[in-house]
C-alpha cells in the first residue's frame, strides 16, 4: 500500500546531489557534537576549534531557508525526511538511524548511540530511548498502511540501556477503526532494556482510503 | 533535602573555566546544527563549511577522554550534567534547557525548540516532547528529595507542538514507599500540547535515607 508513504517524487539525480552536498557536512558535524562532550584538549585548542566552527556558521548563514525542510517537502510532495532528528541525513542530531520495514508492519534498526545521548552515567537518556522507539513505532504503522501521529506513547524501562551498539524493533499489535496499536522494544547487549506501546490515530484525510477505518 | 542532589563539589573557578572554555564551542555548534537543516547556500559554500568543521574536528580529536562526562563526574563527586542531551552546557544537542525547581517538587522551564527538532512539518517530533518531559519529571522528583530513574513514562499527545518558544512544567503527584508518581505538561502558544506521567523508583542506595520508603 504505497500511497501511505508515496514514493518520493524527487528525481534521483537531485537526491544524489543533495546527499553528496549535505551528507559530508552532517557527518562532520556529528563528529563535532561527539567531541564537544568527549574532547579533552586544552582551552587554546578549543578556542581555535570554536573559530573554525564560527567560520562554517558564517558561510552557511548567508542564505537561510524561510520554511523548515519538513514544511518545504510537504509543499513539494517530497517525503524524504532529511531533517528528522532520528533518521534525517542532514540532521547532525540524528545518529542517523536507518529503519528497515516489512509490509506487515514490522520495523527494525541497528544503530550506535554515543556519549552525546548519555543520561545516567554510561547509559542512554531515558527520553532518547523514547525518542527512538516513537520514531520506530511510526515506521511500523506506516509500513502497515496505517500511518498517523502518536496519540499515546508508553515506555516501560526494564533496565538501563548502555551507550554503544543497540537494536530496536517495532510491530503492529492490533487495529480497530481509525486506531492502530503498535509495540516496540529496545535491545542492548544484555537483552530488552525498554518496551514501548504507541496508539496511533489515522489522519482524517486518509480515513476514507483505509478499509474498515469507519468502524470506530 | 540537599543530599538528593548534593551540591556540586567542583570549585567555582573550575566551573567558570569549563564554562568559558566549552560554552562558546557548544553555542557555535548549536548554530551549526540548526544551519545543517536550515541553510540554503550552494554546494561550493557547503563544501568550504565542511572543511571548516573538519578542521575543528581534527583539533578536538587530538585528546579524547576515555570515559564519558557522566562516568567521570560520578567518580569525582561532580553532579553538573555538562553532557546531558537536554540540559547540558557542553552538549550541542541540548537547547540547552534551564530548569527551575522548588523544594515541593515543582519544576518548570521555558525554551526554544528549533527546526532541528522537527517531526511532522512545523511541529516538534513527538519523541522530542517525550525527551524534554522525561528530563523535567526527573527534576521534579529530585527536587522533592525522591530522585530515581524512570520506571514507566506515559505521554498523551493532545495536539501538535509547534516549533518555537515553549514552556513545560512538572510536579510530584503522589508518593508511596519507594515509588513516586510525577506529572508534566508541554505548553505551546495554544495551550497544553502533551501530558506526561512518570513513575520513578528510588535507587536502593537511597532507600534508607528517605522516610517511609520501606512501606512498599
Interface residues (C-beta under 8 A of the other chain):
Chain A: X17 X20 X21 X22 X24 X25 X26 X28 X29 X31 X32 X33 X35 X36 X37 X38 X39 X40 X41 X43 X45 X46 X47 X48 X49 X50 X52 X53 X54 X55 X56 X57 X59 X60 X61 X62 X63 X64 X65 X68 X69 X70 X71 X73 X74 X82 X83 X84 X85 X86 X88 X90 X91 X92 X93 X115 X116 X117 X118 X119 X120 X121 X122 X125 X126 X127 X128 X130 X131 X132 X133 X134 X135 X149 X150 X151 X152 X153 X154 X155 X156 X157 X160 X163
Chain B: X17 X20 X21 X22 X24 X25 X26 X28 X29 X31 X32 X33 X35 X36 X37 X38 X39 X40 X41 X43 X45 X46 X47 X48 X49 X50 X52 X53 X54 X55 X56 X57 X59 X60 X61 X62 X63 X64 X65 X68 X69 X70 X71 X73 X74 X82 X83 X84 X85 X86 X88 X90 X91 X92 X93 X115 X116 X117 X118 X119 X120 X121 X122 X125 X126 X127 X128 X130 X131 X132 X133 X134 X135 X149 X150 X151 X152 X153 X154 X155 X156 X157 X160 X163
